Amino acid sequence: MNISVVIPAYNAEGTISETLNALLHQKKIPREIIVVDNGSSDKTAEKVKEFAKTNPSLNIILDKEIKKGPSAARNKGASLASNNTIAFLDADCIPPVNWIEIIDNEFSGGCEIAGGTYEGLDMTNFIGSYLNIIGKASFGKREAIGARVEDNRFLLGGTFAVSKSLFFKAGKFDEEMRLGEDADLCKRIYKIGKRAIYNPELTVVHDHREEFKCRFQKTFSSGLLEARFLKKYYCTGFNIFFFGGKVIHFNSPIRTQLYFFSVINILLVSAIVSFFNKWLAMLILASSILGIALKVLNITAKSGVRVNLFSYIGILLYWTLERFIFDVGRLCGSVKYRVACI
């Protein structure tokens, strides 16, 4: 099994043993497991050494990376990999028992990059449940993504595999990025003409333990990142994004990205129209609210997760608030990067 698993670990003493145990019980065992301790202040390294000692059947390599951030740790692990297929797994993720087997099957068929999504471990936690629903609804069946660099879908850094040659050809992870480094790498891979394979069977259980404040900070930063990507990767032109991922492109001298159902855009258009016709403004606002409600209903239905009315209302309100924060981030990013990401 010519697969090297790379696990960046920072203060992961509470989860790393379970992650390694999941790799121990794979149907097919990886040839090597490289754990990169990213300057942990807890007993992460001790836990890895203890697991390696009690499970000699696994070839576990423990190294360290002083530079902070998952990008630097993953790059360090990739540089140590002795196999051409590198599977990245986070230290708080639990892969299914056939995770390595599926990766091997994908790459045996000529694939160069493949991955899945996350499933929430703590389903009693609202954020864990919410991210579980969003993650399952973001993709459907197995499919190729990234036909164009404008494709906003990307593989998650905590569960994806890539050929070592393609990884280094694309320029590795950007070590200056603390968020969105996986999306950034995928954009560069799309740009050189390679498509990624999303396979739902590569979905891992992720230990989501975020607080609302942390989640909102990440959402705002994701909005900033959207504007950064518009300047860095998208061709000069006017791109309109609709629900469902449909994109309409027009030639334009300015890089412009318009989200048709942006929460801020809806409020702004309704406010402007209200100066001329209050009834029309109310109709725009009401129809937009209905559209958002149907969008969230479609998300929950597509995820396959059963929710009651109260849970649906909670998801609807949280999704709307999160989109508003994301839109604020995009507007701030537009000013920072001198683009029109609205």
BELTA-V229613 format. One line per field, one symbol per residue. ss: DSSP state (h for helix, s for strand, l for the rest). A space follows every 10 residues. Layout:
# BELTA-V229613
ss: ???
This chain:
# BELTA-V229613
ss: llsssssssl lllllhhhhh hhhhllllll lsssssslll lllhhhhhhh hhhhllllls sssslllllh hhhhhhhhhh llllsssssl llssllllhh hhhhhhhhll llsssllsss lllllhhhhh hhhhhhhhll llssslllll llllllllss ssshhhhhhl llllllllll hhhhhhhhhh hllllssslh hhlsssllll lhhhhhhhhh hhhhhhhhhh hhlllllsss slllllssss lllllssssl llhhhhhhhh hhhhlllhhh hhhhhhhhhh hhhhhhhhhh hhhlllllhh hhhhhhhhhh hhhhhhhhhh hhhhhhhlls sl
